[in-house]
């Protein structure tokens, strides 16, 4: 579903076509306006356009860092999945070995019983 949302940023009207909710877009616009105001308030020579460019650069920096963290988390998750798979294979092999040993113990116990029945007391 597509929505037309009208926002005001730095005194200029913008009509946006988006699939996001109007409240979400209004929130983005408020945040952008606030960040632009922070820059223009702290630096009287910065125009709203200059401030907007600085906000965009900061946002891109944040996005790149977030993507790098996401990639690192994906890599770490893949390592955990691989490690879990190896551990599962080791567990399965150990279970098979335990079962083989149990069968061998049962066979030896049976042999011992048979041997004790055959031998005179």
N, C-alpha and C positions, 0 to 999 in steps of 0.2 A: 504494500500500500504506500502511495506517495503522498506526502503532505507539502503544502506550501506554507512556509513559516516566514514571517516578517520580523526582522530584528533591527535594532539601531545600535551601531558601533561608531563611536567618535562622532556622533551627531549625523551620521549618514545612514539612510534606510537601505536595507538589503532584504530581498525576498529570495528565500532559498527553497529549492525543490529537494526534498529529502524523504527517506524512508524512516527516519528517526522521529521520535515523538517531539511535539512542540516544546514541552518542558525540557527535554534534553538539549535541544538546540538553544533555547533561551539560556540555559545554564552555561553552555559553551560561550555564548555571546557575552554574558555577564563576566565570566572568567577572563575572556579576551579583553574586554573593556577595562577591567580592573588591572590587568597586567600592563596594558598600554598606559593607563593613568599613572601607575607606579613609576614607569620610566619617564614620562613627561613631567611628572611632579618633581622627581629628583634631579632632572636635567632640563632646565628651562630652554636650552637650545635644541632639544630633540623635538622634532615635529611628530605628529601622530603617525605619519607614514614611516619615519625612521624608527619610532617605537614599535610599530607593527612588525617591521622587518626584524628587529631585535627579538621580539616575542616569538616570531616564527623560527628564527635561528635557535633560540632556547628550546622551543618545542621539538624541533628536529633533533637537537642534541639529546633531549630526554627520550625521544622515540628510538634513536640509535642505541642508546645505552640500555633501554628496556629490551630491545630486540636482541642485543648481545647477551643480556642476562637470560632471556628466554631460550636462546640457542644453547647456552651453557647448561640450563636446566634440562633441556631435551637430551643433550649429550649425557648428562649425569643419569637421567632416567633410563636411557638406553643401556648404559653400563650396568645399572641395577637390574634391569630385565635380563641382560645377558648373564650376569652373575647368578641370578635366581635360577635361570635355566640350567647352568652348569651344576649348581647345588642340587637341583631336582634330579639331574642325571646321576650325580654321586649318591644321593639318597636311594634312588632306585637300585643302583648297583649294590649298595650296602644291604638293602632289604633282600635282594636275591642271594647275596652271600650268606646272610643270616638263615634264610630258608634252606639253603644247601647244607649249612652246618647243622641245623636242626634235624634234617633228614639223615645226615650221617650219624649224629648222636643216637637217633632212634634206631638206626640199623645196628649200630654197635651195641646198644642196650639189648636189642633182640638177640644178637649173636651171643652176648654174655648170658642171657637167660637160657638159651638153647644149650650152651656149653655147660652151664651149671646143672641142667637137667640130665645131661648125658654122663656127667662125671659122677663116680660113686662117692658117697658121703662117709 
